[in-house]
């Protein structure tokens, strides 16, 4: 089972490592913080507890803070 990951220059198909794999686990695997990332699953904004399923598209958007 696979999903598509889009983040910055990454646009690749990845394997889902186990059942009930979540956005939060993906962020941890990529060493990213949910405080700096907005997650979209199949085009919809989602929370980190959302599960990734076969053929899903996950887009991670980095939030840029400034003053």
Buried (B, 14 or more C-beta within 10 A) or exposed (E): EEBBBBBEEEEEEBEBEEEEBBBBBBBEEEEBEBEEBEBBBBEEEBEBEBBBBEEBBBBBBEEEEEE
